[in-house]
Amino acid sequence: VFAEMSSINPVIVLPQALQTRADTIARDLVASVVQGCGQFCTNPGLVIGIASPAFTGFTQQVAQLIGGQPAQTMLNAGTLNSYGKGLHTLLAHPRIEHLAGQTQTGNQAQPQLFKADASLLINGDEVLQEEVFGPTTVFVEVADQAQLAAALHGLHGQLTATIIGEPADFTQFGELTPLLEQKVGRILLNGYPTGVEVCDAMVHGGPYPATSDARGTSVGTLAIERFLRPVCFQNYPDSLLPDALKNANPLRIQRLVDGQPSRDAL
């Protein structure tokens, strides 16, 4: 059975991108975090960058933007209650720092920003594996390229991962794509995962625990496989076959005939 479960959808911000367009990245990232009150299953809940003055400045930019975001209404009281519990877990952790956001009170969700020690991710601590469903994200600052890879190895399965970079970044950090292929169902370059197109190429699934079965997707044409069970009709006369299988192809659908796609009658 295919079911979506939990995903924190990491965003990796690479050095040359920060040098080139930190302001734009900060604005676009915050817009993705708070979109729909953070209630997208592809909401970016984790942001990873390499320690540098540029990443420190970027963190401050995002904190300022998050601090200025208005509270929003969530789907229902239960969702808001779960959001509050998730925030409490982050606030109570000794190696997680609260960077921005109003105190969570009342009937609306307050956007929040946290920063966690990289060791929590590298060691697979559950506090950074559990999605906080709402307008919140957690920054993780790693020491260098090797620690970035170690941090990504520490991730459980995810629906998405995003790489924000320039061409020079993609050359320098070429190991990220093959690493993330093992961790996620959709890898984005210079985009944000809250946009999900319904198309043949879309994969909205991922390794456990993002979904219960990494072979499926819940968005796109392949999602139909969640609801189908194959049946073989052997030695059936044409008259007894379903219309989709009749030689004349009365439905005019595309079928595989000896491995080749065709709409023709047989």
C-alpha positions, 0 to 999 in steps of 0.5 A: 500500500502506497502512503505518504508519511513524513518528509522534511525536504532538505534545501542545500544552499551552495557557496557560489549561489550565496555569493551571487544572489543571497537576497533572492534565495532568501526571499524565495525560500521564505515564500516556500516555507510559509506558502499555504501556512507550511501545509504542503507535504513538500514544504522545505523543513531543513536548510543546509549550508557550509559555514562562511560569512556569506551563510551567516549573513544569509541566515540573518536575512532569512531570520529577518524575513521569517520574523516579519511573516504574518500568522496564518490559519491552519487546516483545523485545530488538530493540525495547529495543536500538532504544530505547537507540539512540534515547535515545543520539541525543537524549543526544548532541545539543547542543541537547537537554537530559536532564531526568529518567530513570535511565540506560538499562541492563539488560533493561528500558526506563527512562522518560525526559524531554528538552527540545529547543530550539524551533529544532530543530522550527521548522527541521524537524531530523530529530532531532525528526521521528524517533519514539523508540519507548518510554517517552520524550517531549521537551518544546519551549518556544516563545516565543509564539503565532507561534512555536508556529504556526511549530513546528507548521509544521515537523512532518512528517505525524503520526498524531495531535495533541492540544490541551490547553486551556480554552475561552478557549484554543480561542478565542485559538488558533483557528488550531491546528485548521486547521493541524493538519488538514494535518499529522495524521489525528486531532486530540484536544481534552483527551484523550490519543492512546494511547486508540484506539476501533474505530469508524466515525469512527476515523482511525488514519492520517496524512500521510507519514511517519506512514503511506505513504498518508494516505487509509487507516486501520488502525483502524475500519471504513474499514480494510477498504479496505486489503484490498479492490479494487473490481470492477464487474459490468456486464450480468450476469444476477442469477443470476450475480451474487455474493450481495451484489449479487443483487436479492433481497439474500439476505445482508440487508446494507446497500447503496447503491442509486442513492446511497441506503443500503438493505437492501431487495430490488430 
